[in-house]
Every structure is written in structure tokens, then in C-alpha cells.
Amino acid sequence: MADKRNFAALDWVMGEISETLNDARQALEAYVEDPKDTTRIRFCLTHIHQVHGSLQMVEFHGASLLAEEMEQLAQALMDHKVTSAPEAQEVLMRSLLQLPIYLEHARVQKEDHPGLVLPLLNDLRAVRNQCYLSETNLFAPNLQSVKEIFGSRHPITADKAKLQQVLKKLREMYQFAAASVLREIKVDENLNYLGKVFSRMEALTLGTASYPLWEVSAALIEGLLRGDIELSVAVRGLLRHLARELRLLGEKAPGALDLMPRENLLKNLLYYIARAESGGKKVNRVKQRYSLSEALLDGVTIGEDGDGDSLSAPDPDAIRSVVVALSDEINSIKHALDLSLSGHGSPEDLKEILPIVKRIADTLAVLGIGDLRKQVTTQAEELEKMSQQNSFDEAKLLDVAGKIIEIEHRLEAIAKVVGTNRDLASVNEREIEIDQAKITVLKECQHGA
């Protein structure tokens, strides 16, 4: 899919961006050596902000998204709002090194697709404890099997006291082994312990609604042990999330066994399993069960060696399916807004659709449709304000509903041109309507000839 934006503009700013990123790296290195010198991280933030502004100016929305996430992480480091300062510093440094590689690829290949660096974007979000971009429509595993119950229940699930005792022991074992993995102490040995915990959890939860989470978690550990999955910052974040799931299950068992896994957590676990090029028995079983071979928007990212030639654009059919999924999500937003406008909704209903609106914005950002993302983000901000009020401002709600419909029409226009040489970021629904009208007229002329 060719991109018709002015890539010459990127050439004009590449030199300046390269120098500014170099200054940012030097400032970050100085800050890592002396974390008390906050002026260094402030300098780093200023340099990244400058790069972000330059990329926005030349309308390279994909690269701009990466710079935006970097800027937010630098700000979080300065405000001491990261889950782990060393991890945050590591991710930010890696991003400063990979952004030039991404930009060079964009310049040479005429492609600006941030989906190519999705794992890096996940890492940038993980250290700020933000939702991962693999939760968006860019990754679409078949989750139908989550609703199915496999096998028969373990007899221990009928004995509450005994079950909670076993879960407590497994949780303690997990906490010790996971903490050692996160501190990089005897990693393989402790990953083996985690594998034993999840294998035991698979056996305990068989025949219950919670089973899929532990089956997928066991596959993740198998992939880590085999080296098929990288122990990235985002994956470490998932290990922390699983610790919380074990705690909640232990506190609320046996009732919690009948609760299905949280979809966002399951999707994030499946994303990293999907990216494993090879795999053991558990990984391959999970890949097959959730149709992971067709779930990824693109299967190629920047490699560890930083080889820009390893990049490739997402497949047009995959992008089209993402756009269709976005349209489905917009329908659910419209339904909630209709309820509110008819007097049957409440501010709580608006709170429920906020994650959907934000997920749409994230998806559009990774697709590189920056202007449409801004429109969605603006509506998300309006909805958030209204959700915090006791009553609706009908005029504002009508305005948001109108804007959502405009966004829907734009997405419909984009869906029609995916796979052509049109730049998705510049698609205008009016132009598409005119093109469709021309095609209709030509067909009628052919019939009349």
C-alpha cells in the first residue's frame, strides 16, 4: 500500500531529528549515572518533545506515536510515576536507538506503520502501567473457545478449605520464583518453577471457566524457557498481572473458578505467544486453539539486531478487518449514546464505553491515521467529562453523537480504499462518494451501449 504523503519533508527534518535524539540519549545516560540530577531527564524530555513536534509537523503519524509514547515515559520518569525506574530507563534508551531505524525505514520504503514496533510500544506503556496496544483491534485472536468448558472438574474444587490451602502454596511458590525472574536471578531455574505452578493450575482449573487463563500462562512460560518468547518489559508486566490473578483466585475460590478470564489480560498473553516463531507442545496447542496464525496484523517487527530491512507493511486484508472491527465498536458507542439521548441512559453508561473509545483511538494511532485519532480522542475527553456529572448536557451529547457518526463515515470510506494506492490518513469520504458515483455512471453507460 503506497503512501502519498510528502516523504521529502521527512528528508528535510531527518538530520535535525537525528541530532536531537543523540542529545536526548546523552541526557538520559547522564541521568542514569546520577538520578538525583533531574535537570538531565528534563533535558531528555525537552529533546524528545522537539522530535515529537517535528514528526507531527510533517504528518508522520506512526513515528509521531512512538515519539509521543517516549515523551510520556520521560515525563513519568521525571515525576517518579513508573513501575520500575531501571526498566523505564532501559525501554526509553532502546526507543531512542530504534526510532532512527524506524524513520530510515519510513524514508526508504515509503511506509509509516507503527504496528511494526508494537512490542516496543507495549514496553513503553508497561512501565507506566498503561494498557497495552495488543488489546486493540490490531490483534484479533479467536476467543470463542474461552466460553467452552474443557474436561471434568478436579475433586479438590469441592473442598473449599483444601483448595484454598493448595492455592496459597502455589501463590507463595509463584511469588518467590517470579520475583527472582524479575530480578534476573537464576532465570531458567525460576521459570521452571513458574512452569510447575501453571501446570498445577491447569490441572486444578480443568473443567472450569477460569481454565483458559492458566493454559495460556503455561504456554507463555514454555515459550520463555525455550527462548521463543523474549522476557521483555511488557512480558514482565504480565507476570505481575498473573500474580494478582493468583491472589484474587485464592481469596475468592472456589467461586472465582467459574469466572472467565479478563479479555484484555488474555489477549496480551496470547499476543506474545502468537509472536513466537517456533514453539513447544503447549505453545502450538494454544496457537491452534485461538487461531493465532491469522490473529496478528503483521508478523514482522524491528529485530533485536536493529535491522531495518526486516520490516514489512501490514497486509491490506488485515488492515481491512481491523477497520471493520472499529466500525463494530462504533456501533456499540452509538447504542450507548442513543440510550442516553432517549433518557434511558446514565453517566455510568458513558463510563462503560470510555475504554472502547480509547481503544479505537489507540488502534487508529497504530494504523497511522493521526487526524482521525485526534477526533476520537477529543470525543473521549468530552465523554469523560460528561460521565463525571450528575446529569447530561443534551446539546453536548448530541454534538458528540454527531462527531461519532462523522468518524464512522470516514472509517467506511477508508474501508473502501484499503489495498489501493490511497494514503489512509488522507482519505476523504466525500471523494470516495464521488468516485463511487463515477463508477455507477460508467456502468450504466456500458449497459446502455
N, C-alpha and C positions, 0 to 999 in steps of 0.2 A: 504494500500500500504506500504509494508515494505521498510525500508531504510537500505542499506547495508554498509553505511559508518561506520567507526570505532568509535562507541559510547564510547569505553573505553578511547579514547583520551579526551572526554568531562569530564569523571570522574577525569582524571589527573589534569585538569585545573579548575574544579568547585570550589575547596577550595580557590585558588588564586583569581578567579573572584569574589567570594562572599566577600572576604576581601577588594578587590579593590573597589567594588560597595559600600561597607559600608563606606570606606574612601571618596568616591565621595559624598555620602549622607551627611556626616558630613561637608564636604567643602561647599556643597550647602546650608545647614542650616545656616552655619556661614555667607555666602554671603547674604542670605535673611535677616538676622538680621542686617547686615551692608553692604548695596550695594556699599558703597564707597570703601570697601576693595576688590579691583579687583583681588588680589592675590588668594582669596578663589575660585572665579569662574574659575581662571586659573588652580588651583589645581584640581578642579572638572573635567574640560576639559581633563587634563592630565590623570586622573584615567580612565575616560570613553574611551579615546583613547587607553589606555593599554588593556582594556577589548575588545574593537573592534578588536585590533590586535590579541589577543589570540583566539577569535572566528574565525577570518579569517584563522589563522594558523591551526586550527583543522577542517576547512572547514564546519562550521555550518552556512550556508549562510542565513538562516532565522533569527536566533538570531543575526547574524552579521548585517543584515539590520536594526534591531531595535537599535542596538548599534550605527550604523552609523548615523541614524536619531537623536539619543540622542546627539552624538558628534557634529553634525551640529547645534543643538539647543543651546548647551553650548557655541559654538563659536559665534553664533548670539547674545546670551545674553552678552557675553564679548564685542562684537562690537556694542552693543545697536541697533541691527537690528531686533527687534521683534515688533509685533503689540501691545503687552501689556506685560510689564515685569512681573506683578503678575501672569498672565495666563501662561506665559512661564515658570516661576519658578514652578508653580503648576504642569504643564504637565511633566516637567523634573523630579520632585520628584516622581510623580506617576510612571514614566517609570523606575526609579531606583529601585522602590519597586516591579514592575511587571516583570522585566527582570529575576530575580532569579526564579520566579514562572514559567515563560516560559521555562527556562533552565531545571528546575527539571522535568517538563512535558516531554521535549525532551529526557531527560536521562531515565526516567521510561518507557515512551510509545514508545520510538524509533521513534519519529516523530518531524520533524523540519519544521513546516508550518507557516510562519509569517502571512498568511491570517487570522489566528486565532486572531491576535491582530491588525487587520486592523483599527478599530476605534481609537486605541491608536496611530497608525502610522499617521492617519489623523490629530489627535490633534497636534502631533509633527510638522506636516507640516503647519497646520493652523496658528500657532503663528509665523511662518517665512514667511507667505503669499505665500506659495508654493502650487502647485496643489495637490489635494487630490488623494490618491491611489484608491478611489472608482470611479475615472474617467477612470480607466484602464479596460481591458477586464475581470477583476476578478468579475465585476458586470455588468450584461447584461440584463437590463430591455427591454421590447418590446416597442420601441419608435415609432412604426408605427402610433399609434393614434395621435401623435403630429402633423402629417400632415393633420389630419381631422379637419374640422370646425364644432363645435357644436353650435346649436341654432341660433337665429337671433340677429343681432346687436341691441344694446341699442340705442334708438333715440338720446341720448345725443352725440353720437360719430359723428353725422353730424354737430354739433355746436362746432367749434374749441375753441372759447373763453370760452364757458361754461364748456366744457370738461377739458380744462387746469385749470380752476378755481377749479373744483372738485378734480382733481388730485393733485393740490397744497395743498389743505386742508388735503387730505388723507396722503400725504407725510409728512406734518407737524405733524399730529397725530402719524404717524408711527415713525418718528424720536424721538419724546418725549418718546413714550412707549418703543421702542427698547433700547434707551439709559438707561432707568430705569431698564429694564430686564438685560442688560449687567452689570449694577452696582448692581444688585440683590436688587433693591428697589421695594417692593410690586410686586413681580414677577407674581403671579397669576392674580392680577388685571390688570397689564400691558400686560400680554399675552392675556387677554380677549380683550383689546383694539386692539392688533395686529390681533386677530381673526376677529374683526369687519372690520378692514381695508381690510384684504384679502377677506372677504366675499363680501364687496362692490366692490373690484377689480374684483372678479369673475363675478359679475353682469354687470359691466361696459365693460368687455372684452369678454363677451359671443358672439359667432359668429365671433370672430377674431382669427388670428394666434397666438396672444400672450396669449390667454386664459389658455393653459395648465400650464404655469408657476405659475399663481395665484391660479389655482385649487390645484396644488401640494403644494404651500406655505400655503394655508388654511388648508390642511391636516396635514402639519408639525406642525402648531400651535395647532391644535386639539390634536395631539399626545403628544405635550409638556404639554398641560393643563391637560390631563388625566394621565400623568405620564408614558405613554407608550414609550415615546422618552426622552432620557436624554438630559438636556441642557448642552451638553459637549462643550469643547472649539471649536471643529470643527463646531458644530451647531451654536454657537455664531458667528463664522466667516461667516456662510451662511446668518445669519440675517443682517450682514454688507453688504454682496453682494446684498441682496434684497433691501437694502436702495438705493444702486447705480442704480439698475434696475428701481426703482420708479422714481428716479431723471431723468434718461435718457428718460423714457416714458413721463414724464411731459414736458420735454423740446422739444420732437420731436413728440408729439401727434398732430393730430390723425394718422399720417403716421406710427409711430412706432407700432401701433396696428396690422399692417399687417406683422410684423417681427416675425418669430418663435423664441422661447426661445433659449438661448445658451445651447448647448447639455451638456457641462461639468457641468454647474450650475444645470441643470435639473437632471442629473444623480446623483449628490451629494445629492440633496434634496430627490430624490427617494430612495437612499441608506439607509438613516436614517428612512424613512417611512417603507421600507422593513424589517428593523430590529425590528420594533415594534411588540411584540408578540401578543398583542391584539389590539383593535382599535375601534374608533368610526365610524360613518357613512362615514365621508369624507375619513378617512384613508383606510377603507375597499374598498371604491369605487376606489380610486387611486391604491390600491394593485391589484384589479381585472383588471383595465384598462391597466396597464403596466405589467401584469403577474409577479408581484414581488415575488410570492412564488417560482418561478423557477429561479429567477434572481441572487440570492446570491450564491457565490462559496461555502460558508459554513455558516450555520446558528448559529454556536456556537462560543462564544469568552470567554476570561477570564472575569469572573463575577466581580461585584463590591466587593464581599467578598474575591476576590483573590483565589478562589477555583480552584486549578489546575485540579481537577477531572472533571470539567465542559468542558474541552477541547476535541475536536474531530477533526480528519483529514478531509480534503475536500473529497468529493465524486469523485471517478475516472471519472465518466461520465462528471462531472462538469469541472474537470481539462482538459479532452479531448476537450471539447467545447471551453475552453479558448485557448488551443494550436492551434486549427483550426482557431479561430478568429485572433490569432497572424499571422498565415500564410497568411490570407486575407490582413492584414495590410502590411505585407512584399511585397505582390504583388503591392500595391499602391506605395510603395517606389521604387520598381524595375521599375515601369512605369515612374516615375519622372526621375529616373537615365537614362533610355533609351532615354527619350526626350532630356536630357542634352547632352548625348553622340552623338546623331544624329544631334546636332546643333540647335534643336528647343526649347531648354530649356534656362533658365536664372538663375542667383543666387537667384532670388525671389522664383523660384520653389523649390529650396533647402530649403529655409526658411519655406515654407509651410509644408514640410514633416518632419521638425525637431521635432515638437510636437509628431508626430506619432512614430518616432524612440525612443524618450524619454519615451513615454508611453509603448512601447514594453519593454524597459529596466526595467521600474518600475514593469511591470507585471511579468517578469522573476525573479526579485528580490523577489517578494512575493511568487512566486512558489518555491523559494529556489534553482533556477538554477543559482548560482552565477557566474560561469566561463563564461557562455553564456551571462549573463548580462554584464560582463566586455567587451566582444567582441562588443556587441551592443553599449555600452557607448563610446568605442573607436571610432567607426564609426560615432556616433553622434557628437563627438568632431571634427572629420575631416570634416564632412559636414557643421558644424557651421563655421569653418574657411573658407571653400570654398564659403559659402553663403555671406561672407563679402567682397569678392573680386570682381573685375570688370569682370574678365574672368576666365574660368575654366582651371585647370591643368588637361589635359585629362588623363595623366598617373595615377594621384592620384584618379581621378574619377573612372577609370577602376578598380583600386585596391579596392576602397570602394565597387563597384558593385560586385566584386568577393567575398569579405568578406560577403556581404549581402546574396549571393547565398549559401555560406558555412553555414551561420546561418540558412537559410531556410531548407537546407538538414538535419541539426541537429534537427530542430523542427519536420520535417517529421518523423525522427527516434524516437523522443520522443513520438509522437502521436501513434506510433505503440506499445509502451510498457506500456502506461498508463493503470493501472488496474492490471498489473502483479507485481511481487515482485522486479522489477528492480528499482534502485535508479535513478530518473530522472536526477539528477546532474551528474551522471557518464555514461549516455547513449552515446555510440559511434555509429555514423551512419554506419561505416564500419562493426561493429559487427552485426548490425541489418541486413545488406545486406547479410552477410554470413549465419545468422540464416534463413533468407527467402529462400536463395538458398538451404540450407539443407532440408527445408520443401518441396520445389519443387521437389528435387531429391527423397525424400521419397514417395511423392505422385505418381511420375512417376513409381517408383519401384512397388508400390501397384497395379497400373493399369496394369503393365507388368506381374504381378504374376499370 
